[in-house]
């Protein structure tokens, strides 16, 4: 069967753990690379709103001229029907789909709502648990027993132990798994050489970091002590049946310019898919290009502008081009890093301050950095009855703000109002919010 043929049966599984920091990402990336090395068409997914892991997933699953985007499965930002449809559509043309869970298996926005467990049950995916075995032996038995029996709709198909001291140590963990009816699929010995360095906002995505080499090392490490053949056997699944959705006709002649480079790269793949229904998507670089391309809408994505503040400031022609576009009424959406870029000034943790585009009467800073994190419900005041969904994750903050109109009420997953703003100046809309447009793409309707 060719990799382009649509399947009703395929292989797939979800990698989960009791908590963050157990090794899910390491094992997911290593397995994606191992399957890709075998010449399999591999589709990576990520539970939750993370846009960093998906970039690494896509890299790990790529082989030669074949690549697939990392996709988000999130039942807070989208409906269960949308998640089922998204998974089935992409998994049906792959030989295997690997889904990385988020936080602990049952950790959701509210109890287990939106958790990895909910997504595994929704899609009929077997769960492969990753257990940090570095400081335990037979105590793994009651832990695995609990995960296996807590929710009968969630199928725990196997376990891989991480951080194991030796083959002898693994024999105790293996016995614990067998005694509670969870299949042991192998282990990873301790290895400090296969970790991806973390930055203040997640995984290191800088160009100078040898991510390919690290991912190859992960794959090599896993292949020695994990039973890949048995994993492929337990990963056989039936794809969920979904209703076919009528495709929207692309608006002729429209162009959407999307910022994408080292400084701006936090982009949900399905946002680009949604925008492409309205016109042609063209990428540009605020770091390297001299001016904006001709377009009907400019999308300044999130990213790491603070890591490239000097270079962004020195590209004065681009800053002037962006400012002129916004000030002349050009339609612009800016999120998080894009918001920072449109401000007057950006101050780094060391106190160095750089001029930005000057479109918004506000300054942002990395000083006294504090984490703002959580799901968001957005109710635009200009459009009654519309609810948008998204996520907020940043350490920078607004240090000075002038008179800027805000055009939405924003609430968290527990329906409590939060101080996050959705700013509007002319036809420029900007916020710290990362909105998901894969299903609710009303934002694009504002501009078109």
ZIDA-V979086 format. One record per pair of residues at least 6 apart in sequence whose ideal C-beta (glycine too) atoms are under 6 Angstrom apart, sorted by the first residue. I is the first residue (numbers start at 1). GAP is how many residues later the second one is. Records with the same first field share a line. If there is no record, write none. Layout:
BEGIN
I=GAP ; GAP
END
This chain:
BEGIN
3=38
6=86
7=85
8=231
9=229
10=81
11=85 ; 224 ; 225
12=79 ; 85 ; 113 ; 225
13=112 ; 113 ; 115 ; 222
14=85 ; 87 ; 106 ; 111 ; 113
15=9 ; 12 ; 13 ; 85 ; 86 ; 113
16=85 ; 89 ; 100 ; 111 ; 113
17=7 ; 113
18=86
19=85
20=83
22=108 ; 110
23=107 ; 139
24=76 ; 106
26=192
27=103
28=72
29=27 ; 31 ; 186 ; 189
30=188 ; 189 ; 192
31=67
32=10 ; 12 ; 28 ; 29 ; 66
33=27 ; 182 ; 186
34=185 ; 189
35=7 ; 61
36=6 ; 25 ; 27
40=55 ; 56
41=53 ; 54
42=19 ; 54
43=25 ; 47 ; 48 ; 51 ; 54
44=13 ; 17 ; 26 ; 54
45=26 ; 28 ; 54
46=7 ; 8 ; 26 ; 54
47=26 ; 54 ; 55 ; 69 ; 72
48=26 ; 54
49=25 ; 342
51=215 ; 217
52=150 ; 151
54=16
57=13
58=11 ; 12
60=155
61=7
69=200
71=198
72=196
73=10 ; 46
75=8 ; 39
76=33 ; 38 ; 299
77=312 ; 359
78=360 ; 361
80=42
82=357
84=156 ; 158
85=157
87=36
88=151 ; 152 ; 154
91=6 ; 148
92=147
101=15
102=14
105=11 ; 12
106=6 ; 9 ; 11
107=8
108=6 ; 7
109=266 ; 304
110=303
112=6
117=37
120=7 ; 34
121=32 ; 33
123=117
124=113
126=29 ; 31 ; 108
127=29
128=30
129=30
130=30 ; 32
131=9 ; 28 ; 30
132=30 ; 31
133=28 ; 31 ; 40
134=29
137=35
138=34 ; 38
140=33 ; 36
141=35 ; 38 ; 39
144=33 ; 36 ; 38
145=35
147=9
148=8 ; 34
156=26
157=77
158=25 ; 27 ; 76
159=18 ; 23 ; 25
160=25 ; 26 ; 66
161=12 ; 26
162=26
163=27
164=6 ; 23 ; 25
170=17
174=10
177=7
185=41 ; 42 ; 46
186=39 ; 40 ; 41
187=38
191=30
194=23 ; 24 ; 27
196=7 ; 8 ; 18
197=7
200=195
207=55
248=29
250=27
251=27 ; 28
254=24 ; 25 ; 42
255=24 ; 25 ; 27 ; 40 ; 41
256=19 ; 23 ; 25 ; 41
257=25 ; 27 ; 36 ; 38 ; 41
258=23 ; 25 ; 41
259=27 ; 41 ; 42
260=23
261=24 ; 26
263=24 ; 40 ; 41 ; 42 ; 45
264=37 ; 39 ; 73
265=38
266=35 ; 36 ; 37
267=34
268=168
270=168
271=166
272=9
274=163 ; 164 ; 167
275=6
278=166 ; 170
282=11
284=9
286=32
287=21 ; 24
290=27
291=30
292=29 ; 33
297=34 ; 150
298=34
299=34
300=34 ; 38 ; 41
301=37
302=33 ; 34 ; 35 ; 132
303=34
305=7 ; 32 ; 35 ; 36
306=42 ; 60
309=37 ; 45
313=41 ; 42
319=38
322=35
323=34 ; 35 ; 36
326=6 ; 33 ; 102
329=97 ; 98
331=96 ; 116
332=96
333=96
334=8 ; 96
335=99
336=58 ; 96
339=91
340=6 ; 24
341=15 ; 16
342=15 ; 17 ; 18 ; 88
343=13 ; 17 ; 19 ; 20 ; 21
344=14 ; 19
345=8 ; 18
346=8 ; 10 ; 18
347=6 ; 18
348=18
349=17 ; 18
359=69
361=41 ; 43
362=36 ; 39
363=36 ; 37
364=32 ; 34
365=34
366=30
369=26
371=24
372=20 ; 22
373=20
374=18 ; 38
375=16 ; 38
376=14 ; 16 ; 34 ; 57
377=10 ; 34
378=10 ; 30 ; 32
379=8 ; 29 ; 30
380=6 ; 27 ; 28
381=26
382=25
386=56
388=47 ; 52
389=47
390=43 ; 44 ; 45 ; 46
391=43
392=28 ; 40 ; 41
394=38
404=19
405=19
406=15 ; 16 ; 17
407=15 ; 17
408=14
410=8 ; 10
411=6
412=6
420=12
422=9
423=7
END
